[in-house]
Amino acid sequence: METGPMGIRLALGLALTAACWGEPRQLMVNLDRPSHLRYRLDRPDSPWISLPDRAQGTQTLELPDQDVILQAWSDQGFTRYSAERRVLSSAQVVDLGMSAGWNSARLAGFVGLLSAGILLTYRQRLRGQASRLSALEALQVDEGDAWIGRILKDYRIQSRLGRGGMGEVYLAERLSQPGERVALKLIALEKARPLAQARFQREFQTSSRLHHPNLVQVLDFGQNEQLCYLALEYVDGQTLRSHMRPGGLELTDAHPWMLAMTEAMAYCHQRGVLHCDLKPENMMVSRKGQLKILDFGLAREEVAPQLTPLDALVGTPCYLAPERFSQETRRPTPAVDQYALGVMFYEMLAGRPPFVTQDLRLFASLHQHQQVPPLDELRPDLPNRIVETIHRMLEKQPESRFPCLLTVLEALRQPLAVNQDTLET
């Protein structure tokens, strides 16, 4: 539970919820960007109740055990991304994909500045500040947008792209290559979690030797006594999560991305590199539709060797292979990435992952013991070969899956119009 005024208000809200409407329930929501959240009961006189801000990805909320109206919004410049959903009390998961619109309040303020002649003065002030502050070494992470316009070594920071698990991600221009844009990941070392600095450096060492059209290229790494940064190829687009839809994608849309993921990870496996955290949030799709895999911070060298406590699991539970939940100590194998790809392929085509729960221990049980719901019952229009390929990738035992991703790739490349009764072994 959070501390401070927001944490106190949230605790009081949950106590009032329990007193008036019974024990709160947990709801898993999929957010395509960092968001502000609020909800109210599905009745005309119900007041809105604010929730703590949430990061992009799959998040767990505590809500009353009744039908509610859930809102999410995120402001970026003059654009407001927003979503509103009616969530039934029986729902366990909801997708809050946002639509874009004008941020009328910010737009009105901007017009006011223009009409009053204030904008010119404001720009001059920013130029003066940028000329006086030509280095970023003295900054702290919590200064937020104060980083914009400043220079770190060979990079001039232009705008903030988002916030990751280990710090801020910014769009920057490479000064030695005018016009070249990069994504700059920054963390302040005094605020970094244990192993974060080592993970940054490991991501650079691992990814800098990988060159594939479907992998985000890592360009540079640097650090000093206060911060470290990672410069990556900038992909102008959105994550795969934002492209997913209830009911699943058309196979003609999903199939090229499935091939791209498999080709890229087969390339990595041939060079002894495992990703170990494959999920839709780590797949970027450019405006032209090209998919690229990012974030090798949990690659093979970084995986924690001791997995006995469930809290020590490294990765995202929804996409973890059954053997990753094992009480035995074991290093991951290429089969764990194959399983994660299978979960994503299933989710892309079914509109939901094979298993959905908020309980980590239940996740372990489902992945280890529960049979995957037949994909062809959710999507009877899919070719048999596609269905059988995905189900084989999701086998409980690693040795029952495909021998390697090259054989997965061979199966996926079979003509989509031809159904085959069984897969060749």
C-alpha positions, 0 to 999 in steps of 0.5 A, a space after each residue: 500500500 502506498 504511503 503519503 496523502 494518496 495512500 491514506 485516501 486510498 486506504 480510507 476509500 478501501 475501508 469505506 468500500 468494505 464497510 458499504 459494499 463488502 470486501 473489494 475484488 481484484 480486477 486485472 486491466 491492460 493499459 496501453 500507456 501510463 494512465 490516471 484512473 478513477 471509478 464509480 458505481 454504476 448508478 447515477 448518484 455515485 461519486 467518482 473515486 480516484 485510484 493511484 496512477 498506473 504504468 503501462 501494461 497489465 495492472 491489478 486494481 482493487 474495486 468494489 464487488 459491484 458493477 462499476 464505471 472505470 475511466 482511464 486517461 493520459 495527457 500528451 501535449 494537446 492530445 488526451 488519450 482516454 477510455 471508459 468501460 462498464 465493468 461487471 462485478 463478475 469480470 476478471 480482466 478488462 482491456 482499456 485501449 485508449 482513443 485519442 482526442 483533443 486536450 481542450 483545456 491545454 489547447 485553450 491555454 495555449 491559444 491564450 498564451 499566443 493571443 497575449 504574446 506570452 509564448 515568445 517570452 516563454 521560448 526565449 526563457 527556455 533557450 536561456 535555460 538550455 544554454 546555461 544547462 548544457 550537461 545532465 550529470 547533476 539532474 535527478 530522475 524525479 525532475 521529470 520533464 525538466 530533462 527536456 531540452 538538455 544535453 547528455 553527452 552526444 544526445 539532446 533530449 526532446 520529449 518523454 516517451 514514457 516510464 519503464 520499470 527502471 526509469 524514464 525513457 526519452 526521445 533524443 537527437 544524436 548531435 553527431 548525426 543531425 536528424 537521427 533520433 534515439 530512445 534514451 533510457 535513464 536511471 539515477 543510481 541513487 534511486 535505482 533498484 538492486 541490479 538495475 545498473 548491472 542490468 543496464 550494462 548487461 542489456 548493452 553487452 548482450 544486445 550490441 552484438 545482435 543485429 537483426 531487422 526485428 530487434 531494436 538495436 542498442 547503440 550506446 551505454 554510459 554512466 557516471 557517479 549519478 546516472 546511467 543511460 542506454 541509447 536505443 534505436 527509436 521505433 516510431 509506433 506502439 507496442 503490440 499490446 495496443 494492437 490487440 483486440 477482443 476476439 483476436 486479430 485476423 490471421 492475415 494481420 497477426 501472421 507476419 508478426 508471428 513470423 517476425 518474432 520467431 525469426 528474431 528469437 531463432 536468430 538470438 538462440 543461435 547466438 546463445 541469447 535468451 530473452 526470458 521476458 517476451 510479452 506484448 509490451 516488449 514488442 514495438 510495431 512501427 507505423 509501417 507495421 514492422 515488429 521489433 523486439 526490445 528490452 533484453 534486460 532479463 536476458 540469460 545472464 541476468 536470470 536469477 538462479 534461485 526461483 524457490 520463493 514465488 516472489 523471486 520469479 523473474 519475468 511476467 507470470 502470464 508468459 512464464 513457462 511451467 518449468 519456470 515456476 518449479 521449486 527446483 533450481 534450474 537455468 532457463 533454456 530456449 524452450 522458455 522463450 518458445 512457450 512465451 511466444 506461444 502464449 502471445 500467439 494464442 493471445 493475439 488470435 484469441 483476444 485473451 491469454 490461455 490463463 487469466 488470474 490475479 493470484 501468482 500461485 494460481 498462475 503457477 498451478 494453471 501453467 503447470 497442470 491446467 490444459 490450455 483451452 482449445 484455440 480452435 473452439 475460440 477461433 474455428 476459422 483458423 487453419 489446423 496447422 496454426 492451432 496445432 503449432 501453437 498448442 505444441 509450443 504450449 506443451 507443459 514439458 519442454 521436451 514435448 515442444 518443438 526442438 527449436 524455433 527454426 522448426 516452429 518457423 518451418 511450421 508457421 511458414 506452411 501455406 495458411 490455406 492448407 489444413 493438416 490433421 497432424 504436425 510432423 515430428 
